[in-house]
């Protein structure tokens, strides 16, 4: 092998802006065409090339921002929530940079909306509201961002019908991954309420209340999540009685009152 000093003298070919732009164009085409695997390979190559690019160049920052935005869309299409979170985390410093914000504006609301959906699905509401504090009025009113804001409000007041109906009017197909997770959670909550509120119910009523498209979809849900639901007479659901919680009589109220009075007497004596 050649000596080390020789290797140090060999000039390193750095990627040109033309090379980076070509990779970005290829990545954009693969994302638009739905080529997830090819897009992931191109994204990896582009990230490696960006490591050797001029970090002070505005063009480099714009290409890096666009690459990470496309990476977010790729991971959403691939259903990879870990990769989604990594790309969003890497993208935030670029959005905070004034030089990259203008170039990223065409996709920024879309990416922020997807991140809000991710936080909502994970029930990370404190982070959800922290992200909202960083938005301008114009950004918050955009369709991509107002959609998860509306969903969060409906969830907080228990308007599950509104949440289920929202699945048919997502602002972009990439929201489908998070809506599927959210709809499953909402349907589980509705199922819990049905078990408490009703002893029996027709299959058709259950389909309507849980916003399934057919009885077959309800039966599939029952097989996966509610195997204790019983079907009688072919079209009537029977729910198992809910477990009995503690009653007021189970609380040792007299003992608690006695202890409280004792503590108050001791505190008064100390004072």
C-alpha positions in Angstrom: 0.0 0.0 0.0 1.2 3.6 -0.6 2.7 5.4 2.3 0.5 7.7 4.4 2.2 10.9 3.3 1.4 10.0 -0.3 -2.3 9.5 0.5 -2.4 12.9 2.3 -1.1 14.5 -0.9 -3.7 13.0 -3.2 -6.3 15.7 -3.9 -9.9 14.9 -2.7 -12.6 15.5 -5.3 -15.3 17.5 -3.5 -18.9 17.4 -4.8 -19.9 20.3 -7.0 -23.2 22.1 -6.8 -24.0 20.5 -10.1 -23.5 17.0 -8.5 -25.7 17.9 -5.5 -28.4 19.4 -7.7 -28.4 16.3 -9.8 -28.8 14.0 -6.8 -31.6 16.3 -5.5 -33.4 16.2 -8.8 -33.1 12.4 -8.8 -34.4 12.2 -5.2 -37.4 14.5 -6.0 -38.3 12.3 -9.0 -38.2 9.2 -6.9 -40.4 10.7 -4.2 -42.9 12.0 -6.7 -43.1 8.6 -8.4 -43.4 6.7 -5.1 -40.1 4.8 -5.5 -39.4 4.5 -1.7 -36.5 2.1 -1.9 -34.7 4.0 -4.7 -35.4 7.3 -2.9 -33.9 6.0 0.3 -30.7 5.0 -1.5 -30.5 8.4 -3.3 -31.1 10.2 0.0 -28.3 8.4 1.6 -25.9 9.3 -1.2 -27.0 12.9 -1.1 -26.5 13.2 2.7 -23.0 11.7 2.3 -22.2 14.2 -0.5 -23.4 17.1 1.6 -20.8 16.2 4.3 -18.1 17.4 1.9 -20.0 20.5 0.6 -19.4 24.0 1.6 -21.4 24.5 4.9 -21.4 28.3 4.5 -23.1 28.3 1.1 -26.7 29.3 1.0 -27.2 26.9 -2.0 -25.8 24.0 0.1 -28.3 24.9 2.9 -31.2 25.0 0.5 -30.2 21.6 -1.0 -29.8 20.1 2.5 -33.2 21.5 3.5 -35.0 20.1 0.5 -33.2 16.7 0.9 -34.4 16.4 4.5 -37.9 17.5 3.6 -38.0 14.7 1.0 -36.6 12.4 3.6 -39.5 13.1 5.8 -42.0 12.4 3.0 -40.1 9.2 2.2 -40.2 7.9 5.7 -43.9 8.7 6.0 -44.5 6.7 2.8 -42.4 3.9 4.1 -44.1 3.9 7.5 -40.8 4.3 9.3 -41.6 6.6 12.3 -38.1 6.4 13.6 -36.6 7.7 10.4 -39.4 10.3 10.2 -38.4 11.6 13.7 -34.7 11.7 12.8 -35.3 13.6 9.6 -37.6 16.1 11.3 -35.0 16.6 14.1 -32.3 17.3 11.5 -34.6 19.6 9.6 -35.5 22.0 12.5 -32.1 23.8 12.6 -32.6 24.6 8.8 -36.0 26.0 9.4 -34.6 28.2 12.2 -32.0 29.5 9.7 -33.2 32.6 7.8 -31.3 31.6 4.7 -33.1 28.2 4.4 -36.6 29.3 5.4 -37.4 31.1 2.2 -36.3 28.1 0.1 -38.2 25.6 2.2 -41.5 27.5 2.3 -43.1 25.4 -0.4 -42.9 22.3 1.7 -42.5 23.7 5.2 -46.2 23.8 6.2 -46.6 20.2 4.9 -43.7 19.0 6.9 -44.8 20.8 10.1 -48.3 19.4 9.7 -46.9 15.9 9.4 -44.8 16.4 12.5 -47.9 17.7 14.4 -49.8 14.6 13.4 -46.9 12.4 14.7 -46.9 14.2 18.0 -50.7 13.9 18.2 -50.7 10.2 17.5 -48.0 9.7 20.2 -50.1 11.7 22.6 -47.1 14.1 23.1 -49.4 17.1 23.6 -47.0 19.3 25.4 -44.6 19.1 22.4 -47.6 19.6 20.1 -48.5 22.9 21.8 -44.8 24.0 22.0 -44.6 23.6 18.2 -47.7 25.7 17.7 -46.1 28.5 19.7 -43.4 28.7 17.0 -45.9 29.2 14.1 -47.1 32.5 12.6 -50.8 33.1 12.1 -50.5 32.5 8.4 -48.7 29.2 8.9 -51.3 28.0 11.5 -54.1 28.8 9.2 -52.7 26.8 6.3 -54.6 23.6 5.4 -51.7 21.4 6.2 -51.3 22.7 9.7 -54.9 23.6 10.6 -55.9 20.0 10.0 -54.0 18.5 13.0 -54.9 21.6 15.1 -58.6 20.8 14.4 -58.1 17.1 15.1 -56.5 17.9 18.5 -59.4 20.1 19.5 -61.9 17.5 18.6 -60.1 14.9 20.5 -59.9 17.1 23.6 -63.7 17.5 23.7 -64.4 13.9 22.8 -65.9 14.5 19.3 -64.8 11.2 18.0 -67.3 11.3 15.1 -65.5 14.4 13.8 -62.1 12.7 14.1 -63.3 9.6 12.2 -65.0 11.7 9.5 -61.7 13.7 9.1 -60.0 10.6 7.7 -61.7 11.2 4.3 -60.5 14.8 4.0 -56.8 14.7 4.7 -54.8 17.5 3.0 -52.3 15.1 1.6 -52.0 11.4 1.1 -48.9 11.4 3.3 -51.1 12.1 6.3 -52.7 8.6 5.9 -50.0 6.9 8.0 -50.9 9.0 11.0 -54.6 9.0 10.4 -54.6 5.2 10.4 -52.9 5.1 13.8 -55.3 7.9 15.1 -58.4 6.2 13.8 -57.4 2.9 15.5 -57.0 4.8 18.8 -60.3 6.6 18.5 -62.2 3.4 17.6 -60.7 1.7 20.6 -62.0 4.5 22.8 -65.5 4.3 21.2 -65.5 0.5 21.7 -64.7 1.1 25.4 -67.6 3.5 25.7 -70.0 1.1 23.9 -69.1 -1.7 26.4 -70.0 0.5 29.3 -73.1 2.2 27.8 -74.8 -0.9 26.2 -75.4 -4.5 27.0 -76.3 -5.4 23.4 -76.3 -3.6 20.1 -77.0 -4.6 16.5 -74.0 -5.0 14.2 -75.4 -2.3 11.9 -75.5 0.2 14.7 -72.0 -0.7 15.8 -70.8 -0.2 12.2 -72.4 3.2 12.1 -71.1 4.4 15.4 -67.6 3.2 14.8 -67.5 4.6 11.3 -66.7 1.3 9.6 -67.5 0.8 5.9 -69.1 -2.6 6.3 -70.0 -5.3 8.8 -67.0 -7.3 7.5 -64.6 -4.5 8.6 -66.3 -4.6 12.1 -65.9 -8.4 12.2 -62.2 -8.0 11.3 -61.7 -5.4 14.1 -63.4 -7.8 16.6 -61.1 -10.6 15.6 -58.0 -8.5 16.2 -59.0 -6.3 19.2 -62.3 -7.4 20.7 -62.4 -11.2 20.8 -64.7 -11.1 24.0 -67.6 -9.5 22.0 -70.2 -12.2 21.3 -72.5 -12.2 18.2 -76.0 -13.6 18.8 -78.7 -14.3 16.2 -76.3 -13.3 13.5 -76.7 -9.5 13.9 -76.6 -8.7 17.6 -73.5 -7.9 19.6 -73.4 -8.8 23.3 -70.7 -7.0 25.4 -69.0 -8.5 28.4 -69.9 -6.6 31.6 -67.2 -4.1 32.5 -65.1 -4.8 35.6 -66.5 -3.3 38.8 -64.4 -0.5 40.2 -64.1 0.5 43.8 -67.2 2.0 45.4 -67.5 4.8 47.9 -68.1 2.3 50.7 -64.6 0.8 50.0 -62.9 4.1 51.0 -62.0 4.2 54.7 -63.4 7.6 55.2 -63.6 7.5 59.0 -60.0 6.5 59.3 -58.9 9.2 56.9 -60.9 11.9 58.8 -59.4 10.7 62.1 -55.8 10.9 60.7 -56.4 14.3 59.3 -57.7 15.6 62.6 -54.7 14.1 64.4 -52.3 15.8 61.9 -54.1 19.1 62.4 -53.8 18.8 66.2 -50.1 18.0 66.1 -49.5 20.9 63.7 -51.3 23.3 66.0 -49.3 22.1 68.9 -46.0 22.7 67.0 -47.1 26.2 66.0 
